[in-house]
Amino acid sequence: MTAPLSAPSPEPETLTSLVSQLVDDGRSFIAAEIDLAKARASDKVSRYRSAATFFAIAGVLALAALIAFLVGLIMALTPLVGPLGSTLIVVGAVLLIAGILAMVGKSRLSGGQA
């Protein structure tokens, strides 16, 4: 009869192997953290891109509505002052508002009123 085989006794780990394992675990942890940060950034970029698309569409629709309003205003004023007069009145008023808004924006850039 042969003697039963006993399981080899585990060798005690050396300090060098423990340090090596610690370094490997640290590298794995850092790589996982970097991958997590990339995934989070990708998710945020995707959400912001989607939101920006909806804001752009909303802006285009708002501009179309403003143009329709201005055309309607010109048409409403036409019986009173004629087509040229109504166009000049509406365009002048819009340019005046745009000029005021531009001056307010410029004053805020140059450190004027907050």
C-alpha positions in Angstrom: 0.0 0.0 0.0 1.1 3.5 -0.7 0.9 6.3 1.8 -1.9 8.7 1.3 -0.9 11.8 -0.5 -1.2 14.9 1.7 -2.0 18.3 0.3 1.1 20.4 0.0 1.3 22.8 2.8 0.9 26.4 1.7 4.2 28.2 1.7 4.2 31.4 3.7 4.1 34.4 1.5 7.1 36.5 1.4 7.2 40.3 2.0 8.2 40.7 -1.6 5.3 38.8 -3.0 2.9 40.7 -0.7 4.3 44.1 -1.9 4.1 42.9 -5.5 0.4 41.8 -5.0 -0.3 45.2 -3.3 1.2 47.1 -6.3 -0.8 44.9 -8.7 -4.0 45.5 -6.8 -3.3 49.3 -6.7 -2.8 49.4 -10.4 -6.1 47.5 -10.9 -7.9 49.9 -8.6 -6.5 52.9 -10.4 -7.4 51.5 -13.8 -10.9 50.8 -12.6 -11.3 54.3 -11.2 -10.1 55.8 -14.5 -12.6 53.6 -16.4 -15.4 54.7 -14.0 -14.5 58.4 -14.5 -14.5 57.9 -18.3 -17.9 56.3 -18.1 -19.3 59.1 -15.9 -17.9 61.8 -18.3 -19.2 60.0 -21.3 -22.7 59.8 -19.7 -22.6 63.6 -18.9 -21.5 64.5 -22.4 -24.3 62.4 -23.8 -26.9 64.0 -21.6 -25.5 67.5 -22.3 -25.5 66.8 -26.1 -29.1 65.7 -25.9 -30.1 68.7 -23.9 -28.2 71.0 -26.3 -30.1 69.5 -29.2 -33.5 70.2 -27.6 -32.4 73.8 -26.7 -31.3 74.3 -30.3 -34.6 73.1 -31.7 -36.5 75.3 -29.1 -34.4 78.3 -30.2 -35.2 77.7 -33.9 -38.9 77.3 -33.1 -38.9 80.5 -31.0 -37.2 82.4 -33.8 -39.8 81.1 -36.2 -42.5 82.3 -33.9 -40.9 85.7 -33.5 -40.7 86.1 -37.3 -44.3 85.0 -37.7 -45.3 87.6 -35.0 -43.4 90.4 -36.8 -44.9 89.5 -40.1 -48.3 89.5 -38.6 -47.6 92.9 -37.0 -46.6 94.3 -40.3 -49.8 92.9 -41.9 -51.9 94.4 -39.1 -50.3 97.8 -39.5 -50.5 97.8 -43.3 -54.1 99.1 -43.6 -53.2 102.0 -41.3 -49.9 103.2 -42.7 -49.3 101.1 -45.9 -46.9 98.3 -46.5 -43.7 100.3 -46.5 -44.7 102.3 -43.4 -45.7 99.3 -41.4 -42.4 97.5 -42.5 -40.3 100.5 -41.5 -42.1 100.8 -38.1 -41.7 97.2 -37.2 -38.1 97.0 -38.4 -37.2 100.3 -36.6 -38.8 99.0 -33.3 -37.0 95.7 -33.5 -33.6 97.4 -34.3 -34.2 99.8 -31.4 -34.8 96.9 -29.0 -31.8 95.0 -30.4 -29.6 98.1 -29.9 -30.8 98.6 -26.3 -30.1 94.9 -25.5 -26.7 95.2 -27.1 -25.8 98.2 -25.0 -26.9 96.5 -21.8 -24.8 93.4 -22.8 -21.8 95.6 -23.5 -22.1 97.5 -20.2 -22.3 94.1 -18.3 -19.1 93.0 -20.1 -17.2 96.2 -19.3 -18.1 96.0 -15.6 -21.1 98.2 -15.6 -24.3 97.3 -13.7 -24.5 93.7 -12.6 
